[in-house]
Amino acid sequence: MYKSMRLSLLVLVPVLVASCGYQLQSRAVLPVEMDKTRLEIQLPYSEFARRVEVLLEQGGVDVVTNKEGAATLEIPMNHVRKEIQSIGDNARVQEYLVRYTVQFRLLDDQGQVLIPMQTLEQSRVYTFNEQDILAAEREDEFLRKDLADILARMVVRRLGTYEQ
């Protein structure tokens, strides 16, 4: 009884998942204009900049430093800010909001705009406990890295949607 039930579940679950249209997310297919790309980015040593570079290289892009014959990915805004989200009845901060904003555009090797300036933003709220300040700082650091990774993936995915 249990074997037949287990077997039917093993068959039924993949069929249901496949029928609902679920697909694993694949790597973005980047445009051929980006075979050689130069990054112009605010804060070039930030977590976001490193993630974008790694994701581009994983997508088959040769990230170069010279401008000759290379597309340019401009990222003039790469900004994280921390805001107070709520204050408790004892006049102390209870929650913070971490907001990460990036702007980018893609130019071809002639300087023509392939993808116009776009702005992406992600934010997360976390609870602040003044009794455990080290944990709150670690959570803030973790959220910043996580948001940088999410935004880097969003930028590369957006670059992959470019059509001539």
C-alpha positions as CSV (number, residue, x, y, z in Angstrom):
1,M,0.0,0.0,0.0
2,Y,2.7,2.5,1.0
3,K,4.9,1.5,-1.9
4,S,2.2,2.1,-4.4
5,M,1.3,5.4,-2.8
6,R,5.0,6.5,-2.8
7,L,5.4,5.5,-6.4
8,S,2.3,7.4,-7.5
9,L,3.6,10.5,-5.6
10,L,7.0,10.2,-7.3
11,V,5.2,10.1,-10.7
12,L,2.5,12.6,-9.9
13,V,4.7,15.4,-8.5
14,P,7.0,15.9,-11.5
15,V,4.0,15.8,-13.8
16,L,2.2,18.5,-11.9
17,V,5.3,20.7,-11.7
18,A,5.9,20.3,-15.4
19,S,2.3,21.0,-16.3
20,C,2.1,24.2,-14.3
21,G,4.8,25.8,-16.5
22,Y,7.5,25.9,-13.8
23,Q,11.0,26.1,-15.3
24,L,14.4,26.5,-13.6
25,Q,15.9,29.9,-14.4
26,S,18.6,29.6,-17.0
27,R,21.5,32.0,-17.5
28,A,20.8,35.1,-19.5
29,V,21.8,35.0,-23.2
30,L,23.5,38.3,-23.6
31,P,23.6,40.2,-27.0
32,V,26.5,39.7,-29.3
33,E,27.3,43.4,-29.0
34,M,28.5,42.6,-25.5
35,D,31.1,40.0,-26.5
36,K,33.7,42.6,-25.3
37,T,32.3,44.9,-22.6
38,R,33.9,47.6,-20.5
39,L,32.3,48.4,-17.1
40,E,32.0,52.0,-16.1
41,I,30.7,51.8,-12.6
42,Q,30.4,53.9,-9.5
43,L,32.2,52.1,-6.6
44,P,34.1,49.6,-8.8
45,Y,35.1,47.5,-5.8
46,S,31.7,47.1,-4.3
47,E,29.9,43.8,-3.9
48,F,27.5,44.8,-6.6
49,A,30.3,45.5,-9.1
50,R,32.0,42.2,-8.4
51,R,28.8,40.3,-8.9
52,V,28.0,42.0,-12.2
53,E,31.4,41.3,-13.5
54,V,31.2,37.6,-12.5
55,L,27.7,37.2,-14.0
56,L,28.8,38.8,-17.2
57,E,31.8,36.5,-17.5
58,Q,29.6,33.5,-16.7
59,G,27.4,34.7,-19.6
60,G,30.4,34.6,-22.0
61,V,31.3,38.3,-21.9
62,D,34.9,39.3,-22.0
63,V,35.1,42.1,-19.5
64,V,37.9,44.5,-20.7
65,T,39.4,47.8,-19.5
66,N,40.1,49.5,-22.8
67,K,37.4,51.3,-24.8
68,E,38.4,50.2,-28.3
69,G,35.9,47.8,-29.9
70,A,34.0,47.2,-26.7
71,A,30.5,47.9,-25.6
72,T,30.2,50.0,-22.4
73,L,27.9,49.1,-19.5
74,E,27.5,52.3,-17.6
75,I,26.4,52.1,-14.0
76,P,26.4,55.7,-12.7
77,M,24.4,54.9,-9.6
78,N,25.2,52.1,-7.2
79,H,23.8,53.4,-3.9
80,V,22.8,51.8,-0.6
81,R,21.0,53.7,2.1
82,K,19.6,52.8,5.5
83,E,16.5,54.5,6.8
84,I,14.5,54.3,10.0
85,Q,11.4,52.3,9.3
86,S,9.7,52.5,12.7
87,I,10.2,53.8,16.2
88,G,8.9,52.1,19.3
89,D,6.9,53.7,22.2
90,N,10.2,54.2,24.1
91,A,11.5,56.5,21.3
92,R,14.0,54.0,20.1
93,V,14.5,52.6,16.6
94,Q,12.7,49.2,16.2
95,E,13.2,48.6,12.4
96,Y,15.5,49.8,9.7
97,L,14.9,49.8,5.9
98,V,17.9,49.0,3.7
99,R,17.3,50.4,0.2
100,Y,19.7,49.6,-2.7
101,T,19.4,51.5,-6.0
102,V,21.2,51.0,-9.2
103,Q,21.0,52.8,-12.6
104,F,22.5,51.4,-15.8
105,R,22.6,51.7,-19.6
106,L,24.3,49.9,-22.4
107,L,26.2,51.5,-25.2
108,D,27.7,49.8,-28.3
109,D,31.3,50.3,-29.4
110,Q,30.3,53.4,-31.3
111,G,28.7,55.0,-28.3
112,Q,25.1,54.5,-29.5
113,V,22.6,53.7,-26.8
114,L,21.4,50.0,-27.0
115,I,19.5,50.0,-23.7
116,P,18.5,53.4,-22.3
117,M,19.0,54.4,-18.7
118,Q,17.1,52.2,-16.3
119,T,16.7,52.2,-12.6
120,L,16.3,49.2,-10.4
121,E,15.7,49.2,-6.7
122,Q,15.3,46.6,-4.0
123,S,14.7,47.0,-0.3
124,R,14.4,45.0,2.9
125,V,13.3,45.7,6.4
126,Y,15.0,44.3,9.5
127,T,14.3,44.5,13.2
128,F,16.8,46.2,15.4
129,N,17.4,44.9,18.9
130,E,19.6,47.2,20.9
131,Q,20.4,44.3,23.2
132,D,22.1,42.5,20.4
133,I,23.8,45.2,18.3
134,L,26.4,42.8,16.7
135,A,23.6,40.6,15.3
136,A,21.8,43.6,13.9
137,E,25.0,44.8,12.2
138,R,25.6,41.3,10.7
139,E,22.0,41.3,9.5
140,D,22.5,44.7,7.9
141,E,25.7,43.5,6.2
142,F,24.0,40.3,5.0
143,L,21.0,42.2,3.6
144,R,23.4,44.6,1.7
145,K,25.2,41.6,0.1
146,D,21.9,39.8,-0.7
147,L,20.4,43.0,-2.3
148,A,23.6,43.5,-4.4
149,D,23.4,39.9,-5.7
150,I,19.7,40.3,-6.5
151,L,20.2,43.6,-8.3
152,A,23.3,42.2,-10.2
153,R,21.2,39.3,-11.5
154,M,18.4,41.7,-12.4
155,V,20.7,43.9,-14.4
156,V,22.2,40.9,-16.3
157,R,18.8,39.5,-17.0
158,R,17.6,42.8,-18.3
159,L,20.7,43.0,-20.6
160,G,19.7,39.5,-21.8
161,T,16.3,40.8,-23.0
162,Y,17.9,43.3,-25.5
163,E,16.7,42.8,-29.0
164,Q,17.9,44.7,-32.1
